[in-house]
Amino acid sequence: MSSDALAVTRVPDAVYEALRESILSQREAPGSAVTEQAIADRFGVARPTAKVALERLVAEGLLRREAHKTARVPELSRDDIVDLYANRAIVEEAALRTLAADGVVPIAAIAAQRMLVDAASDASTADRSGPLARADIAFHRALVEAQRSPRLARLHALLMGEIELCTGQVQAHRLLALDDVVAQHQGILDAVAAGDPERAGTLTRAHIEGARDRLLARYDSRGSQITERQPEKSP
């Protein structure tokens, strides 16, 4: 493949990455529409290129699109948040117990943790919510993907698009101190390295539920930008 062809294939990736970070950092507000034409105009690319990036975000759960409708940034209800974190805790706790039984700390998780450690010691960057959310998610993905069960990893992957939306809000609104996130991550890594499944599982669940509680507290106290799901009417 020529270098020119390779460059062309990278354009949708660049558009995807830029949009993804914009969504995670809350620059694209929940409920806002994202059209192929708007993407094309914004990044100076053809509509087919914009479509590739948009469809990838839809597939990951970072955008939602009903048939014949415009894609939008999801508006997560309180019930959505509770359900997402409950399922995430089940999957990640099981994964970390399995991983700790082998006592192997994945290199990718260490790299993601290093990014967070460096960010915690550098206050010079004004808007870090997008990159920090990505490093946080990369840490958890790496841990789950390193354990032995591919099916458990696939279950985790199904949740992670919407979980990233939640993590983006936690970072954007600074609901958890970065130093606390780093310390909690390190405790999980230490438990895995020590081959302690019980502690690894317990710390993982506590870490996830702590983030959930902060997000729900913000939702409850401010009404939030995410809309409470209305109960369905009986026929």
Order of alpha helices (4+ residues) and beta strands (2+ residues): alpha-beta-alpha-alpha-beta-alpha-alpha-alpha-alpha-alpha-alpha
